Each structure stands twice: as C-alpha cells, then as structure tokens.
Amino acid sequence: MTDWLGPEEWQAVRLSLKVSATAVAASLPLGLLCALALAKGRFPGRQLLNGLVHLPLILPPVVTGYLLLIAFSRQGPLGALLEPFGVSFAFRWTGAALAAAIMAFPLMVRPMRLAFEAVDPGLEQAAATLGASSFKVFATVTLPLALPGVVAGAILAFAKAMGEFGATITFVSNIPGETRTIPTAIYAFLQMPGGEGAALRLVAVSVALAMGALLASEWLSRRVARRVAA
C-alpha cells in the first residue's frame, strides 16, 4: 500500500486509523454503560438518554462540529478548563478523535443495546440466585453472551469514524499531518489541479475499509441471532 499511495495519502490513512482507533477505545466504556442502561434500566430520563445518544444521527455534522468548537476552543468553557492541564482539542488530532467518537457513538450503542436485550434474563437471575453479585453476573453472563454485539458496535463505530468529515473539518480544520484524515484529504485533493488520482485512490481505500467493516458486523450479528435461537 505504501507504494500504491503517495506520502500525503499514506499520511492521511495512518492518521485516520489513529483517530478512529482512539475514538473507539475512548468511547467504548461509555458506550457499554449507555447500551446496558437503555437495554436493562428502567429509570426517569431513560428516553432523554436515548435521545441524547442518537442526537448526532439527527443533527447536521457541521452543527456538531461547531458546538464542539464553541465548547472546546481555548476561550470555550471546557477548553479553558482543560488548558491549564495541557489538554487541547481544537485544531488537534485529539479533537478529530473526539468529533469522530461523538458522531460514531449512536452506531456503537445500537448493536450493543440489541445484544444486551437479547440476553435471556433467566440466565442472569439464575446466576444471581447462586450468589453472584451484579457485577459478576454482568462480567460472567451478560457480557459474554452479548460480546458479538459489542464487537459489532465497535466495528461499525470504527468504520463511521474513518468516514467522518463534517464535524471534523468544522472543529479541527484540515491541517496536513495533524487533522487531515481520509475524508478531508479527499476534499483537499479535489480542490487541487491534478489531484483526482490521489482522491480516487483514497476513495478506494475508504470503500474497502467500509465494506470490510459492514461484512464483519453482519457476520457477528448473525452469530448473535444463532446464539439467541439456541
């Protein structure tokens, strides 16, 4: 791939992989908690939580990026709070990871929630009857049974993060080597004379990664269905 792609293209691919992996790893614990709460919890504000989780799917990505810029710029409420600790998101690759994590979050939570809902409550109750704590029931019964859905959600989130454009370019701009991921690199190459070839190669990479993620997610979803049927 290093011979097929030019240095700038390969740089964008590597940065996209870094940003997407960071986004998934950072949001996975919160995704698990939200999915479990929506699947098993019955509490006031549950529908509000469900709406907040899925809000990035409804809002225009540019709006999400602009809200992040307001909140995490150096003059923003959260950015000013984090600045003394040396934590910065605006116009940094970490900001690209934050934007990708937020935009991919609904696609992560949905398969996890469905997987948790598919777990037989009788198995959890049986484990609790034998003296297992709530955490042990989750770790030894619920999570192993829902694991294919968890993995599927993580894969879909990774694929979505690889393709995030609107929120990213609004929040962190399009800085080569810092925030220029595959989508923003494609946009940049299309603005340059003679850049169509580089853009087309990156499009091919994007399609291959997206199809691979969708196929892997579908395969894992079928495993969930077979496990529930059994």
C-alpha positions, 0 to 999 in steps of 0.5 A: 500500500505504501507504494500504491499511495503517495506520502500525503495519502499514506499520511492521511490513512495512518492518521485516520486509523489513529483517530478512529482507533482512539475514538473507539477505545475512548468511547467504548466504556461509555458506550457499554454503560449507555447500551446496558442502561437503555437495554436493562434500566428502567429509570426517569430520563431513560428516553432523554438518554436515548435521545441524547445518544442518537442526537448526532444521527439527527443533527447536521455534522457541521452543527456538531462540529461547531458546538464542539468548537464553541465548547472546546476552543481555548476561550470555550468553557471546557477548553479553558478548563482543560488548558491549564492541564495541557489538554487541547482539542481544537485544531488537534488530532485529539479533537478529530478523535473526539468529533469522530467518537461523538458522531460514531457513538449512536452506531456503537450503542445500537448493536450493543443495546440489541445484544444486551436485550437479547440476553435471556434474563433467566440466565442472569437471575439464575446466576444471581440466585447462586450468589453472584453479585451484579457485577459478576453476573454482568462480567460472567453472563451478560457480557459474554453472551452479548460480546458479538454485539459489542464487537459489532458496535465497535466495528461499525463505530470504527468504520463511521469514524474513518468516514467522518468529515463534517464535524471534523473539518468544522472543529479541527480544520484540515491541517496536513499531518495533524487533522487531515484524515481520509475524508478531508484529504479527499476534499483537499485533493479535489480542490487541487489541479491534478489531484483526482488520482490521489482522491480516487485512490483514497476513495478506494481505500475508504470503500474497502475499509467500509465494506470490510467493516459492514461484512464483519458486523453482519457476520457477528450479528448473525452469530448473535441471532444463532446464539439467541435461537439456541 
